[in-house]
Amino acid sequence: MEHTTVSDIVNAAGGKLLCGDPERPVLDIAIDSRKVKEGDLYVPIVGERVDGHQFIDQAFRNGAAAVLTSRRQTMDSADAWIQVEDTRDALQAIGAWYRDRLEIPIIGITGSVGKTTTREMVGTALSAGYRVYKTPGNSNSQVGVPITISEISRADQIGVIELGMSEPGEMHRIAMVAKVNQAVITNIGVAHIEQLGSQENILREKLHILDGMKPEGILYVNGDDPLLCQDNPGTGIRKITYGLGEGCD
């Protein structure tokens, strides 16, 4: 994160600074207390088995500039504690706020299979003419996407971001963080069909990658996929099909 302070994080997250220096710089975001570096914001995620709030002390020992908390805890007034309703929601709000500060275009990649390969191909092609920031590893979730966005620097000229989903509503949440300028949907398969019920529901969920896209945006879809080739992305968004079949652009 560039040119960001504790005060900025408080405002972006809609939180309350309980104690600490509001002007201290925040350099990065971490969700694993063991990987916290000097100047990081530690976001304790509440999971099914583990609550990250248990490791706040470790995060501060490792040099955290601030932590988010949705729990009542004993705190040292010298540390920056930011109270929020939900740490996951706050992380996404911070990611969306940081995205609004970025002027570069972002391309979003999604689909049932092939996301990572396509991300690497698109990123490699664009790197011939631009400084490209790509999603590291598989950081394509409700937690991974806002962290990925926060790592884009002002030196980068374009972002290629992978967006994944496994349940209803998830794509909308991360799309509103990434606010992509263009999007690629590789295919509509059966991954996560147990949560979504049908391929048609998967298609509808994947198309939420367009949420937050400006009207002049472009959607690239696999024209050989029977579901994708028939869908209309909506007013103002240009659709381009790719593939080996007749009729693909």
C-alpha positions in Angstrom: 0.0 0.0 0.0 1.4 3.4 -1.0 0.9 6.7 0.9 -1.5 5.1 3.4 -1.8 5.8 7.1 -3.7 4.3 10.0 -6.2 7.2 9.7 -6.8 6.2 6.0 -7.5 2.6 7.0 -10.0 3.7 9.7 -11.9 5.8 7.2 -11.8 3.2 4.5 -13.0 0.4 6.8 -15.7 2.6 8.4 -14.1 1.8 11.8 -13.1 3.5 15.0 -9.5 4.1 16.2 -9.5 2.9 19.7 -5.9 3.9 20.4 -2.6 4.4 18.6 -1.1 6.9 16.2 -3.4 7.8 13.4 -0.6 9.1 11.2 1.6 6.0 11.3 2.2 4.7 7.8 0.7 1.3 6.7 2.8 -0.5 4.2 1.0 -3.8 3.5 -1.8 -6.1 4.6 -1.4 -9.5 6.2 -3.9 -12.1 7.4 -1.3 -14.5 8.8 0.3 -13.2 12.0 3.4 -15.3 11.3 4.0 -13.4 8.1 3.4 -9.9 9.5 6.2 -7.4 8.7 7.1 -4.1 10.1 4.4 -1.6 9.1 1.7 -4.1 8.1 -2.0 -3.9 8.8 -3.0 -7.2 10.4 -6.5 -8.4 9.6 -7.6 -11.3 11.8 -10.0 -13.4 9.8 -12.7 -15.4 11.7 -12.8 -18.9 10.1 -14.7 -22.0 10.8 -11.9 -23.5 13.0 -9.6 -20.6 13.8 -10.2 -17.0 14.9 -7.3 -14.8 13.8 -8.0 -12.5 16.9 -6.0 -15.1 18.9 -2.8 -14.0 17.2 -3.0 -10.2 17.5 -0.3 -10.1 20.1 2.0 -12.0 17.8 1.2 -9.6 14.9 2.2 -6.6 17.1 5.4 -8.4 18.2 6.3 -8.9 14.5 5.9 -5.1 13.9 2.3 -4.6 12.8 1.4 -0.9 12.4 -2.2 -1.6 13.2 -4.8 -4.3 13.6 -8.5 -4.6 12.9 -10.6 -6.1 15.6 -14.3 -7.1 15.9 -13.8 -8.5 19.4 -13.4 -6.9 22.8 -9.9 -7.4 23.9 -7.3 -6.1 26.3 -5.1 -3.7 24.4 -1.9 -1.7 24.8 -2.6 2.0 24.2 0.7 2.4 22.4 -0.6 0.1 19.6 -3.1 1.0 16.9 -6.4 -0.9 17.3 -9.2 -0.3 14.8 -12.6 -1.5 15.8 -14.9 -2.8 13.0 -18.1 -4.7 12.8 -16.6 -7.5 10.7 -13.0 -7.9 9.7 -13.6 -9.6 6.4 -16.1 -6.9 5.3 -13.7 -4.2 6.5 -10.9 -5.8 4.4 -13.0 -5.7 1.3 -13.9 -2.1 2.0 -10.2 -1.2 2.3 -9.6 -3.0 -1.0 -12.4 -1.1 -2.7 -11.1 2.2 -1.3 -7.6 1.5 -2.5 -8.9 0.5 -6.0 -10.6 3.9 -6.3 -7.2 5.5 -5.8 -5.7 3.6 -8.7 -5.9 5.1 -12.2 -4.7 2.0 -14.1 -7.0 -0.4 -16.0 -7.6 -3.8 -14.5 -8.5 -7.0 -16.4 -10.5 -9.6 -14.4 -10.2 -13.3 -15.2 -12.8 -15.9 -14.1 -14.2 -19.2 -15.2 -14.8 -22.7 -14.0 -11.3 -23.9 -15.1 -8.3 -22.2 -16.7 -8.3 -19.0 -14.7 -4.7 -19.1 -13.6 -3.3 -20.2 -17.0 -5.3 -17.5 -18.8 -4.1 -14.9 -16.2 -0.5 -15.9 -16.9 -1.1 -15.8 -20.7 -2.8 -12.4 -20.6 -0.2 -11.0 -18.2 2.7 -12.2 -20.4 1.2 -10.8 -23.5 0.6 -7.4 -21.9 4.1 -7.3 -20.4 5.5 -6.7 -23.9 4.3 -3.2 -23.6 3.3 -2.5 -20.0 4.4 -2.9 -16.5 1.9 -5.6 -15.4 0.8 -6.6 -11.9 -0.7 -10.1 -11.7 -2.5 -11.9 -8.9 0.1 -13.8 -7.0 -0.6 -17.6 -6.6 -4.3 -18.3 -6.2 -5.3 -15.1 -4.2 -8.6 -14.9 -5.9 -11.1 -15.0 -3.0 -13.0 -12.6 -0.8 -9.9 -12.2 1.2 -7.3 -12.6 -1.5 -8.6 -10.1 -4.0 -8.6 -7.0 -1.7 -5.1 -7.8 -0.6 -4.0 -8.2 -4.2 -5.5 -4.8 -5.1 -3.7 -3.2 -2.2 -0.3 -4.5 -3.5 -0.6 -2.6 -6.9 1.8 0.3 -7.0 1.8 3.6 -8.9 4.6 2.2 -11.0 2.3 -0.5 -12.4 0.5 0.3 -15.6 -2.1 -2.5 -15.8 -3.5 -5.2 -13.5 -4.5 -8.7 -14.4 -6.6 -10.0 -11.5 -8.0 -13.5 -11.0 -11.5 -13.7 -9.4 -12.9 -17.0 -8.1 -16.1 -18.0 -6.4 -17.6 -21.0 -4.7 -20.9 -19.7 -3.3 -23.7 -17.4 -4.3 -23.0 -13.7 -3.8 -19.2 -14.1 -3.7 -18.4 -12.9 -7.2 -20.4 -9.7 -6.6 -18.5 -8.9 -3.4 -15.0 -9.3 -5.0 -16.1 -7.6 -8.3 -17.1 -4.5 -6.4 -13.5 -4.5 -4.9 -11.7 -5.0 -8.2 -14.0 -2.9 -10.4 -12.5 -4.3 -13.6 -12.3 -2.4 -16.9 -12.4 -5.6 -18.9 -13.2 -9.2 -18.1 -12.5 -12.7 -19.5 -14.7 -15.7 -18.7 -13.0 -18.9 -19.8 -15.9 -21.4 -19.5 -18.9 -22.5 -17.5 -18.3 -26.0 -16.0 -19.6 -27.9 -13.0 -17.1 -26.7 -10.3 -19.1 -25.7 -7.1 -22.3 -26.9 -8.7 -23.2 -28.5 -5.3 -23.4 -24.9 -3.9 -25.0 -23.3 -6.9 -27.3 -25.9 -8.2 -26.9 -25.7 -12.0 -24.6 -24.5 -14.7 -27.1 -21.7 -15.4 -26.7 -20.5 -11.8 -22.9 -20.7 -12.2 -23.2 -18.6 -15.4 -25.3 -16.0 -13.5 -22.8 -15.9 -10.7 -19.7 -15.6 -13.0 -21.4 -12.7 -14.9 -21.3 -10.7 -11.6 -17.7 -10.0 -12.6 -19.3 -7.2 -14.5 -20.5 -5.5 -11.3 -18.7 -2.3 -10.9 -17.5 -2.2 -14.5 -17.8 1.0 -16.4 -20.3 1.1 -19.3 -17.5 1.2 -21.9 -16.1 -2.1 -20.5 -15.4 -5.2 -22.6 -16.3 -8.8 -21.8 -14.3 -11.5 -23.6 -16.0 -14.9 -23.5 -15.3 -18.4 -24.9 -17.5 -18.5 -27.9 -17.3 -22.3 -28.0 -19.0 -22.6 -24.6 -22.8 -23.1 -25.3 -23.9 -21.0 -22.3 -21.4 -18.1 -22.7 -22.0 -17.7 -26.5 -25.7 -17.1 -25.9 -25.6 -14.6 -23.0 -26.0 -10.9 -23.4 -23.7 -9.0 -20.9 -25.9 -5.9 -20.7 -26.3 -2.4 -21.9 -23.1 -0.6 -22.8 -20.7 -3.5 -22.3 -19.1 -4.8 -25.5 -18.9 -8.6 -25.8 -16.1 -10.2 -27.8 -16.1 -14.0 -28.4 -13.0 -16.1 -28.9 -12.7 -19.7 -29.9 -12.3 -22.1 -32.8 -15.9 -22.4 -33.9 -17.7 -20.5 -36.6 -19.0 -17.1 -35.5 -16.3 -16.4 -32.9 -14.9 -12.9 -33.2 
